[in-house]
């Protein structure tokens, strides 16, 4: 997809949805954690009616930039969206209707909220919608075979990596942290093994030297939109799947990462870009954590001891790493309560 296409105004022909879509796509970086939008629509849905003849689709997701963008795209394509499902597991302290629920409600579509998508009661509820396909984008629960068997034609997961590489909850982080030159987004059939189902559609994207997890996520979503369209057409007509069980790698969830001064600048710089905007690495200064969102090499290291240096430069706090003196730009806050998964959660 061209840069112009990525930047275009997504037209849903409804003032509130258009404003929401414009707000998301105006961001230079996409976040993979839930976004909290307090605004509610002030008028009923005014866009064209959704299709009621095509495959019956249920959408599962959390309201990240990533998940919300895919839901809005299904609306823009007038998909036969029969229900949306949102999770309360990411809302640790104060569960409430999230943005996924508000969008579906605005469309006049049913909303289901669950803390356990594998519960028998929820499976009965899901089956009552008679879904042909489930589309899942950044949902935070691991699903059992019984749950996956509910839709007639399968459960599609939109995973932001070149599967089978970078299975697991946070592939964009590991793509940049490992220095991959190429990233991708994959639509695959979901099976009880994590990110292991047959591949139905895949797009490749070059990783730039200055990419952050956020800028890469935005480009991957833009490439993933036509991949989802292609897959839904293929599912309707009997699509051909590609195996997804060779040369695989699984990357674990990202924990809060302490910068190790005894690492080369290139490694530290990749960790900083991988952690932006959602999961910045940190260092400790006078008992306080400083979350790093930018790093620049000032000069090569000579004989300076590893660690923080006295004083500051105009670029930020100075530190000595394995092969360089660097300037660190940091902020006092890093992760929020909604960022980290609970037990048995997966992102996305």
C-alpha positions in Angstrom: 0.0 0.0 0.0 1.4 3.4 -1.0 2.1 6.2 1.5 -0.7 8.2 0.0 -3.1 5.3 0.6 -2.0 5.0 4.2 -2.5 8.7 4.7 -5.9 8.9 3.0 -9.0 9.9 4.9 -10.9 6.7 5.6 -14.6 7.5 4.8 -17.2 5.7 6.8 -19.9 8.2 5.9 -20.7 8.8 9.6 -19.4 11.9 11.5 -18.4 10.1 14.7 -16.7 7.1 13.0 -15.0 9.4 10.5 -13.6 11.5 13.3 -12.4 8.5 15.2 -10.8 7.0 12.1 -9.1 10.3 11.2 -7.8 10.6 14.8 -6.3 7.1 14.7 -4.7 7.4 11.2 -3.3 10.9 12.0 -1.0 9.3 14.5 2.6 8.7 13.4 2.8 5.7 15.6 0.2 3.0 16.5 -0.1 1.7 20.0 -0.8 -1.9 20.8 -2.3 -1.2 24.2 -6.0 -0.1 24.8 -6.8 3.5 24.0 -9.2 5.3 26.3 -11.7 7.4 24.4 -14.3 9.1 26.6 -16.3 10.7 23.8 -19.6 9.1 22.8 -21.5 9.6 19.5 -24.0 12.4 19.7 -26.3 11.2 16.9 -27.4 7.8 15.6 -25.3 6.0 12.9 -25.9 7.8 9.6 -23.7 5.7 7.3 -24.8 3.1 4.7 -26.3 -0.1 6.2 -24.0 -3.0 6.7 -24.3 -6.0 4.4 -26.7 -8.6 5.7 -26.2 -11.2 3.0 -22.4 -12.0 3.2 -20.6 -14.2 5.6 -21.7 -13.6 9.2 -18.7 -12.1 11.0 -18.1 -11.6 14.7 -15.2 -9.3 15.7 -13.0 -10.0 18.7 -10.6 -7.3 19.8 -9.3 -4.9 22.4 -9.5 -1.1 21.7 -5.8 -0.5 20.7 -5.0 1.6 17.6 -4.3 -1.8 16.0 -7.6 -3.5 16.9 -9.8 -0.5 16.4 -8.4 0.2 12.9 -9.3 -3.3 11.8 -12.8 -3.0 13.2 -13.4 0.3 11.5 -12.1 -1.2 8.2 -14.7 -3.9 8.4 -17.4 -1.3 8.9 -16.0 0.7 6.0 -16.3 -2.4 3.8 -19.9 -2.8 5.0 -19.1 -6.3 6.3 -22.0 -8.4 7.7 -20.9 -7.7 11.2 -23.4 -9.6 13.5 -21.7 -8.9 16.8 -18.6 -7.6 18.5 -16.9 -9.1 21.5 -14.7 -7.2 23.9 -12.6 -8.4 26.8 -12.6 -7.1 30.4 -9.3 -8.8 31.2 -7.2 -5.8 30.3 -9.3 -3.5 32.5 -7.8 -4.5 35.8 -9.3 -2.0 38.1 -12.4 -0.4 36.6 -14.1 -2.4 33.9 -16.3 -0.4 31.6 -17.7 -0.3 28.1 -14.6 0.1 25.8 -14.3 1.6 22.3 -14.9 -1.7 20.6 -18.3 -1.9 22.4 -19.1 1.7 21.6 -18.5 1.3 17.9 -20.6 -1.8 17.7 -23.4 -0.2 19.7 -23.3 2.9 17.5 -23.9 0.5 14.5 -26.8 -1.1 16.2 -24.9 -4.4 16.5 -24.9 -6.6 19.6 -22.0 -6.4 22.0 -20.7 -9.2 24.2 -18.3 -8.7 27.1 -16.3 -11.5 28.5 -13.5 -12.2 31.0 -13.3 -15.8 29.8 -14.1 -16.5 26.1 -13.7 -20.2 26.8 -16.5 -20.5 29.3 -19.3 -22.8 28.2 -21.9 -20.1 28.8 -20.0 -17.7 26.5 -19.6 -20.4 23.8 -23.4 -20.9 23.8 -23.9 -17.2 23.4 -21.4 -17.0 20.5 -23.0 -20.0 18.8 -26.4 -18.2 18.9 -25.1 -15.6 16.5 -24.4 -18.4 14.0 -21.1 -16.9 12.9 -19.5 -18.0 9.6 -16.2 -16.4 10.6 -14.6 -14.7 13.6 -12.1 -12.0 12.9 -9.7 -11.4 15.8 -7.3 -8.4 16.1 -5.4 -7.9 19.3 -7.6 -10.0 21.6 -6.0 -10.8 24.9 -7.2 -14.4 25.7 -5.9 -17.8 24.7 -8.7 -19.9 23.1 -9.5 -23.6 23.4 -10.4 -26.0 20.7 -14.1 -25.9 21.8 -14.3 -22.1 21.4 -12.4 -22.2 18.1 -14.9 -24.8 16.7 -17.9 -22.4 17.0 -17.7 -20.4 13.7 -18.5 -22.5 10.6 -15.6 -21.4 8.5 -12.9 -20.7 11.0 -11.5 -18.2 13.3 -9.1 -15.7 11.7 -6.3 -14.1 13.6 -4.5 -11.0 12.3 -0.9 -11.4 13.6 1.7 -8.7 12.9 4.7 -10.8 11.9 5.9 -13.0 9.1 4.7 -16.2 10.5 6.0 -18.7 11.3 8.6 -16.2 12.5 7.9 -14.4 15.7 5.0 -16.3 17.1 3.8 -14.9 20.5 2.2 -11.9 22.0 4.5 -9.0 20.9 6.1 -9.8 17.6 6.6 -6.1 16.5 8.8 -5.5 19.5 11.0 -8.5 18.8 11.2 -7.7 15.1 12.9 -4.5 15.9 14.9 -5.7 18.9 16.4 -8.5 16.9 17.3 -6.3 14.0 15.1 -7.9 11.4 15.3 -6.2 8.0 11.8 -7.4 7.1 8.5 -7.5 8.9 5.1 -8.6 8.0 1.4 -9.2 8.8 -0.3 -12.5 8.5 -4.0 -13.6 8.5 -4.2 -17.2 9.6 -6.6 -19.8 10.9 -6.5 -20.0 14.6 -5.7 -23.4 16.3 -5.1 -24.3 19.9 -1.4 -23.8 19.5 -0.3 -20.1 19.6 -0.1 -18.5 16.2 0.4 -21.9 14.5 -2.7 -22.2 12.3 -2.5 -22.3 8.4 -1.6 -19.0 6.7 -4.3 -17.6 4.5 -2.8 -14.2 3.5 0.5 -12.4 4.3 2.1 -9.1 3.4 5.8 -8.1 3.7 7.2 -4.7 4.8 10.8 -3.5 4.9 12.0 -2.4 8.4 13.6 1.1 8.3 16.7 1.9 10.3 14.7 4.5 12.3 11.5 2.5 12.7 9.9 2.3 16.2 7.4 -0.4 17.2 4.8 2.3 16.7 5.7 3.4 13.2 6.1 -0.2 12.0 2.7 -1.1 13.6 1.0 1.6 11.6 2.5 0.5 8.3 1.7 -3.2 9.1 -2.0 -2.3 9.8 -2.2 -0.5 6.5 -0.9 -3.6 4.7 -3.1 -5.8 6.7 -6.4 -4.2 5.7 -6.3 -5.6 2.1 -5.0 -8.9 3.5 -8.2 -9.2 5.6 -10.4 -8.3 2.6 -8.6 -11.0 0.5 -9.0 -13.6 3.3 -12.7 -13.0 3.8 -13.3 -13.4 0.0 -11.2 -16.5 0.1 -13.0 -18.0 3.1 -16.3 -17.5 1.2 -15.0 -19.3 -1.8 -12.8 -21.9 -0.2 -9.3 -20.4 0.2 -6.1 -22.3 0.0 -3.9 -22.3 3.1 -0.2 -22.3 3.5 1.5 -24.5 6.2 2.7 -22.7 9.3 4.8 -25.2 11.1 8.3 -24.9 9.7 11.2 -22.6 10.9 9.1 -21.3 13.6 10.1 -19.1 16.5 8.2 -18.2 19.7 9.0 -14.9 21.5 7.9 -14.5 25.1 6.0 -11.5 26.5 8.1 -8.4 27.0 8.8 -7.6 30.6 10.1 -4.3 31.9 13.6 -4.1 30.5 16.6 -2.6 32.4 19.2 -1.2 30.1 22.5 -3.0 30.5 25.3 -0.6 30.0 27.7 -3.4 29.0 26.0 -3.7 25.6 26.9 -2.1 22.3 25.1 1.1 21.2 23.4 -0.7 18.3 21.7 -3.2 20.7 20.6 -0.4 23.1 19.3 1.7 20.3 17.2 -1.2 18.9 15.7 -1.8 22.4 14.7 1.8 22.7 13.1 1.8 19.2 11.4 -1.5 20.0 10.0 -0.2 23.2 8.5 3.0 21.7 5.7 4.0 22.4 4.4 1.2 24.7 7.3 -0.6 26.4 10.3 1.7 26.9 13.4 0.2 28.6 14.6 2.0 31.8 17.6 2.8 33.9 17.6 3.7 37.6 19.0 7.1 38.7 19.0 8.0 42.5 16.4 5.3 43.2 14.0 6.3 40.4 13.3 4.6 37.2 13.8 6.7 34.0 12.0 5.3 30.9 14.0 5.9 27.8 12.2 7.0 24.6 15.3 8.2 22.7 19.0 7.5 22.5 21.8 9.1 20.4 25.5 8.3 20.1 27.6 11.3 21.2 31.0 9.9 20.5 32.9 6.6 20.7 33.9 5.3 24.2 37.5 5.7 25.2 38.3 4.8 28.8 35.2 6.0 30.6 33.7 3.6 33.1 30.3 2.1 32.2 27.2 3.7 33.5 25.7 7.2 34.0 28.0 10.2 33.7 27.9 13.3 35.8 26.1 16.3 34.3 23.8 16.5 31.3 24.0 17.4 27.7 21.4 19.4 25.7 20.2 16.0 24.3 19.6 14.5 27.8 21.3 12.3 30.4 24.8 11.0 29.4 25.8 7.4 29.9 28.7 5.2 28.9 27.8 1.9 27.1 30.1 -0.8 25.8 31.4 1.1 22.8 30.0 4.7 23.0 29.0 7.7 25.1 25.3 8.2 24.5 22.6 10.8 25.4 19.4 9.4 26.7 16.0 11.1 26.4 13.7 9.8 29.1 10.3 10.3 30.8 9.4 9.5 34.4 6.5 7.2 33.5 6.7 4.1 31.5 4.1 1.2 31.5 0.6 1.7 32.7 -1.7 -0.8 34.5 -3.3 -1.9 31.2 -0.1 -2.7 29.4 1.0 -6.0 30.9 -0.9 -9.2 30.4 -2.5 -11.1 33.2 -2.1 -14.8 33.4 -3.1 -16.7 30.2 -3.3 -13.4 28.2 -1.8 -12.9 24.8 -1.3 -9.7 22.8 -2.3 -9.6 20.1 
